[in-house]
Amino acid sequence: MNLIYNSEQYSVVEFGADRSLEALRFGGYEIVDKGGKREIFIAGVMAQTFRRDVNELIASEPTIEEIDDFLGSYEALMSQPVLLH
């Protein structure tokens, strides 16, 4: 596991691929909305899409606000409350 982003509003942890676990076959990401105290874990095809979109975003040399806006697009999917962060 690797913390790949951390701002006042969001943090993103990357989990490496693990072919022995179906949920992590392509790796996964935990996105935490600190203010909303909720999170989402994405894996599989959604993790691949997230990785591609993040690579495109990074190539544009975004500001922290632009990165947070991008992560905010996942808020509708965040349904897990953060209990131990």
C-alpha positions in Angstrom: 0.0 0.0 0.0 1.3 3.4 -0.9 -0.1 6.9 -0.1 -0.1 8.6 -3.5 -2.1 11.8 -2.7 -2.9 13.7 0.5 -4.5 17.1 0.7 -6.7 18.8 3.3 -9.8 17.4 1.6 -8.7 14.0 0.2 -6.2 11.2 0.5 -5.6 8.3 -2.0 -3.9 5.0 -1.1 -2.8 2.7 -3.9 -2.8 -1.1 -3.3 -0.6 -3.0 -5.7 -1.8 -5.8 -7.9 -2.2 -9.2 -6.2 -3.2 -11.9 -8.6 -4.1 -14.3 -5.8 -6.9 -12.0 -4.7 -9.6 -11.3 -7.2 -10.4 -7.9 -5.7 -6.8 -6.8 -6.2 -6.1 -8.5 -9.5 -5.5 -5.1 -11.1 -4.6 -3.3 -7.9 -7.0 -0.9 -6.2 -7.4 2.5 -4.7 -8.9 3.8 -1.5 -10.2 7.4 -1.8 -11.0 9.2 1.4 -13.1 12.3 1.7 -11.7 13.7 4.9 -14.4 16.4 5.3 -17.3 14.1 4.6 -15.7 11.3 6.7 -16.4 8.7 4.0 -14.5 6.6 1.5 -14.6 4.2 -1.4 -12.4 1.3 -2.4 -12.2 0.8 -6.2 -10.7 -2.2 -7.9 -10.9 -4.1 -11.2 -11.9 -2.2 -14.3 -12.8 0.9 -12.3 -9.2 0.9 -10.8 -7.8 0.7 -14.3 -9.9 3.6 -15.5 -9.0 5.6 -12.4 -5.3 4.9 -13.0 -5.6 6.0 -16.6 -7.5 9.2 -15.7 -5.0 10.1 -13.0 -2.1 9.6 -15.4 -3.8 12.0 -17.9 -4.4 14.5 -15.1 -0.9 14.4 -13.9 0.4 15.0 -17.4 -1.4 18.3 -17.4 0.5 19.4 -14.2 -2.7 20.2 -12.3 -3.1 22.3 -9.2 -4.2 20.8 -5.9 -7.6 22.3 -6.5 -7.9 20.5 -9.9 -6.8 17.2 -8.3 -9.4 17.7 -5.5 -12.1 18.5 -8.1 -11.2 15.3 -10.0 -11.4 13.3 -6.8 -14.7 15.0 -5.9 -16.2 13.4 -9.0 -16.1 10.1 -7.0 -18.0 11.5 -4.0 -21.4 10.1 -5.2 -19.9 6.7 -4.9 -18.4 7.1 -1.5 -20.8 5.3 0.9 -18.5 3.8 3.5 -18.1 5.8 6.6 -14.5 6.4 7.8 -14.1 4.8 11.2 -10.4 4.4 11.7 -8.3 7.0 9.8 
